[in-house]
Amino acid sequence: TDLVARMRVALREAMLARDRAAVDAIRSALSAIDNAGAVPAPDLGLAIEEAAIGAGSADVARRELDDGDAEAIVQAEISELEAAASRYEELGETDRAGRLRSGARALRALLG
């Protein structure tokens, strides 16, 4: 998707800028998007001697996510970061909260 492509470019830029908060947030969101594309492995109910053998013999195609799906996942990641930041602030951990909020801002900027 277009959003995922922008995120990959932003990840490289954040790495070059050594922006750890942005790198962590973008990597986490990209992983969540990748995980959402996974499909359950088929349960063939076969005995081990009847199982497919060889590299790729049990591969299945991933689900195709559109920009709307990816945006929803990124929004959920932003919400999680903001909620965690609020909890850290309540505990007086303002540095950690600031890093999480910085990551949330980096993701929000990618949404436009």
N, C-alpha and C positions, 0 to 999 in steps of 0.2 A: 504494500500500500504506500501511498504518498507520505503518510505520517511516519511509517516505519523507516522509509528512506531518509526523511528529515531527521529522525531520531538517530540513525546511524551516523549521519554527518555531524550532528551535534555532539554525539559521543566522542568522535575523534577530536573535535574542536575542544571539548571539555578536558580530554586527556592531555592535549598539547598545552592547554592553559593551566593544567594541574589543579582543576576545580573538582576536588574530591567529592563534594556534596552532589554536584551535577552528574558526575560519572556514576556514583552509586545509584542515584535516582533513575537515571536513564537506563543503566544496565538492568536494574530491577524491573522497570516497566517493559523493556524489550523481552526479558525472560518471561514475564507474565503473558505477553502477547504470544510468544512462542509456545508456551504451555497451553494456551487456549486453543491453539491450532492442532494440538495432539488429539488423536482419536483413540478410543479404547482398542486394545489388541483383541482380535477375534479369539473366542474360546472354542477351540476346535475339539476339545475333549478327547484328544488322541493319546494313546499310550506313547511313551518316549520313543519306541521303535517305529512309530508311525508318523512322528513329527517331521516337518520339513527340515531339510539339512542344507547348509550352505549360506554364505553371506547374502543377505537380502531376500532370502526365501520367504520370510514372514513379514516383509515390509508392507506397509499400507500408506496410501496417500494422506497427507495432512489436510485438515479443513482449511479452506481459503477464507481468510477474514477480510472484510472490507474496512474502509476507513472508519465507518461508524462503530464497528466492533472494537477496533483498535482505540478509538477515542474514548469509548466507554471504559475500557481497561485502564487507560492512562488517567481518566477522571477518578477511577477507584483508587489507583495508586496515590494520586494527589490527596484524596480524602484520608487515606491511611497515614500518609506522612504528616498531614495537618493534625490529625487526632493524636498521633504519637508525640508530636511536638508539644501539643497542649498538655499531655500527661507529664512530659519532661519539665515543662515550665512549672507545673504544680509542685513538682519535687525539687524545684530550685536548680535544675540542670539547664541553665539558659544556653550554654554553649552547644549542647547536644540539640536542644530545641531549635536553635538558630541554624544549625547544619541541615536539619530536616526541613525547615521552612525554606531554606535556600534551594534544596533539591526540588521541593514542590514548585517553587517559582520557575526553576529551569524546565520542568515538565509543562507547567502552565503556558510558558512562552512558546513551546512547540505546538500547542493547540491553536495558537493564533489569537 
